[in-house]
Amino acid sequence: MNICSLLNLVVLRVSDLDRAQSFYSKLGLVFTRHRHGSGPEHLSAESAGLVFELYPVARDGKTSSATRIGFRVPSVDAVLEAFSTTPDAVIQPAADSEWGRRAVIVDPDGHRIELLQA
């Protein structure tokens, strides 16, 4: 029996919610602000059953910057064009691979994001 069928939640810790929202919005994510009870204000975007959340860095200072995530996109080149004003974000330019066209970018907090165009 497979107890895990599909990933449905990703949470990243970021140092600046507004800056992170601006960055991830270039990938087409649309965020809403949330706060659950006395918890911290955070950002949430939902797509195809996946909830992607951005939370402020934890009080203990722990981050999620070692986390690497990936997004399937319609056009890697179009996404990279959206980041043309932040050229330091592109750490591996677009190239064709056995999986499709791919590139790697990095957000302002050091999370590496793989972009894949099938």
N, C-alpha and C positions, 0 to 999 in steps of 0.2 A: 504494500500500500504506500502510495506517495503522500506524505503528510504536508508537503509544501507544493502548492500548485502554481502560484504566481506571486511575484513581488508586488506589494500594493502600497508601500510607504518607504520614502527616503527622507531622512532628516539630516541637514548639514548645519553646523554651527559656524556663524559668520561674525566678523567684528563690527560690521556696519550694515544694517538691514537695507537701508536705502541704496547704498552702493551695490550690494548684492542683487537687489531687485532690478536695478538698471542693467547690470551685467546679464542676468538670466533672462530678462525680458527680450534681449537680442536673439535668444533662442526661440522666441515665440511663446514663452510661458507668461500667463496672465495671473497675477497674484491678488489675493485678498488678505487683509489683516485680520488676525484672530487673537483672542486671549481666552484661555480656558480657566475659569475661576481666578485664583490669585497667581497663576503662572505668567510667564513673560509674554509680551506681545510678540507675535511671529507672523511670517508670511506663508501662505499656502497656495499652491497651484495644483489643479487636478486635470489629468488627461488620460483617457483610455483606462480608467480604473486605478491609475497610479496617483497617489498624493505625494507631491514634492514640497517639502517644507524647509524654510530657512528660519533658524532660531538664533538668537544672540549667543555669543560665546558663554559657556556655563560659568557660574559664579566661581567655581574652583579653577577657572582658566583653561579647562580642557577644551580642545578644539577637535574638529573632525578633518583637519587639513590633509591627513594621510589617506583619506578616502578618495578613490577614483571612481567616477561614474561615467556612463556613456549614454548618448542620445542617438537614435536613428533619426536622420533628417532627410527632407526631400532633396536638398542640394547643399553639400559641404561647401562648395565655392560661394554660394549665396550667404551662408552663415559667416564665413570668413570675411566676406565683404562688409557685413554688419559690424565686424570688429576692426575695420580698417582704421578707425580713429584711436584704437588701443592696440597697436601692433605688438606690444609686449605680451599680449594675451595669447598669441599664437606661438606655441612651442614646437609643434611639428606641422609643417605645411601640408596641404592636401596632396595626396598621392594615391595611386591606384594600388590595391592589394588584392589578395585572394578572397577577401570578405567584401570588397567593394571599395569605393573611394572613401578615404578616411583622413582625419586630421586630429590633432590634439591641441586643446587650448587650456589655459589655466585661469581660474577666477582670482579676484584680488586677495583671497585668503589662502591661496595655494592648492585648492582642490583641482586636480587634473580631470578634464572632461574630454572623453573621446567622442568624436563626431563620426558617424558612419552613414554613408549613402549606399544603399544596396544596388 
